[in-house]
Amino acid sequence: MTISFKRAAASALALSLGLGLAACGGNGPHNASLYSIKQPVVERTNYMLDVSAGTSGLTVPEQQRVAQWFEMLDLGYGDRVAIEDTLANRAVREDIAAIAARHGILLSEGAPVTEGFVNPGDVRVIVTRSSAHVPDCPDWSGQFGTTLGNQMSEGYGCAVNSNFAAMVADPEHLLEGAKGTGETTVMTSNAAINSFRERQPTGGGGGELPEVKSGG
């Protein structure tokens, strides 16, 4: 009888330890790698403005509407401007491009899909603005200071990736990276470096030393 009691107590102790070890694993997904599952998410928001257009482009009042709308949105780096014009009027595109250029923005090729339709004779100006954030951060769901499964904590990567998402100038670069323009300053920098290297030292007659005047 005593032996049976000891065996029952040992089984209960093993069961309680098993439940405790399972709880120590944390509530989140098991991540045994050095990569963070807390990654930035990029969201896009489209702002639209329909303006009247003619064969010769936008009228002065309509150009002022577009300019004031850009100022109200505080158009700047990272924003993308596109137009939806069924007639593909070049004059209209040039007028809107000139207004966007005041903010340092170039028109994008193609336009995103928007709700509704554009009335005949109108052109839709679309400003796409992106933002980045890391969902579910900070994450303090972990209840234990140790992870017997050798996995990362639930909030691993929240600090670094949240700061990265907040500091990136153009959130779209998190998806595709910055594209080069084809221009380079290598030739200019090499010319300066070569000029410095080819110049003879001043002690060897390559240059004149400044005249030193003594007082008195």
Secondary structure, DSSP 8 states (H G I E B T S, - for coil): -HHHHHHHHHHHHHHHHHHHHHHHT-SS----SSS-S---EEEEEEEEEEEE-BTTB--HHHHHHHHHHHHHHT--TT-EEEEE-TT--HHHHHHHHHHHHTTT--B-SS----SS---TTEEEEEEEEEEEE-TT-S------S--TT----TTTTHHHHHHHHHH-S-GGGGTT-----S---HHHHHHHHHHHHHS--GGGTSS---------
